C-alpha cells in the first residue's frame, strides 16, 4: 500500500468520527505519526502491512481519550465531498455520543469486531454492544426523520 492510500483510509475513519475535515486530518496525521514511530516506518519506504490496522486503532484511541474538535455531539455542516446519502448518514452519526459513534464506525465502517475495541475504549465488550444497540436505534430514528 502506498502512503497516500494509507492516509486516505485512516482519514476516512477519522472524518466519520469527527465530521470535520481539519480535525479529521489532524487526527489521522497524529495516529499515523504515532504508528509510524512504533512500526519503524520511514517515508519513501514500503508501508508495512500491519500499519493500516494499527493506525486505525490509534485513531480510535486518540479520539476516545483526547479532546478533539468534533468529538462531542454536534450538528453537521455541509461537506462538498459527500453525496446526499453520505451526508445524511454523517449528520446522523454526529448526533451520537462519542463512544456510541465510535462503536458504529468501528463495527460497520471499519468492519472490526467490538472485542478489539474494548481495550482501546476501556469498556467491557458487552457494554460496547449496549452502546452499539442504542446508537443503531438512534440512527434509525434520525434517518427515518430525514426521509
Rosetta blueprint (number, residue, H / E / L):
1 X L
2 X L
3 X H
4 X H
5 X H
6 X H
7 X H
8 X H
9 X H
10 X H
11 X H
12 X H
13 X H
14 X H
15 X H
16 X H
17 X H
18 X H
19 X L
20 X L
21 X H
22 X H
23 X H
24 X H
25 X H
26 X H
27 X H
28 X H
29 X H
30 X H
31 X H
32 X H
33 X H
34 X H
35 X H
36 X H
37 X H
38 X H
39 X H
40 X L
41 X L
42 X L
43 X L
44 X L
45 X L
46 X L
47 X L
48 X L
49 X L
50 X L
51 X H
52 X H
53 X H
54 X H
55 X H
56 X H
57 X H
58 X H
59 X H
60 X H
61 X H
62 X H
63 X H
64 X H
65 X H
66 X L
67 X L
68 X L
69 X L
70 X L
71 X L
72 X L
73 X L
74 X L
75 X L
76 X L
77 X L
78 X L
79 X L
80 X L
81 X L
82 X L
83 X L
84 X H
85 X H
86 X H
87 X H
88 X H
89 X H
90 X H
91 X H
92 X H
93 X H
94 X H
95 X L
96 X L
97 X L
98 X H
99 X H
100 X H
101 X H
102 X H
103 X H
104 X H
105 X H
106 X H
107 X H
108 X H
109 X H
110 X H
111 X L
112 X L
113 X L
114 X H
115 X H
116 X H
117 X H
118 X H
119 X H
120 X H
121 X H
122 X L
123 X L
124 X L
125 X H
126 X H
127 X H
128 X H
129 X H
130 X H
131 X H
132 X H
133 X H
134 X H
135 X H
136 X H
137 X H
138 X H
139 X H
140 X H
141 X H
142 X H
143 X H
144 X H
145 X H
146 X H
147 X L
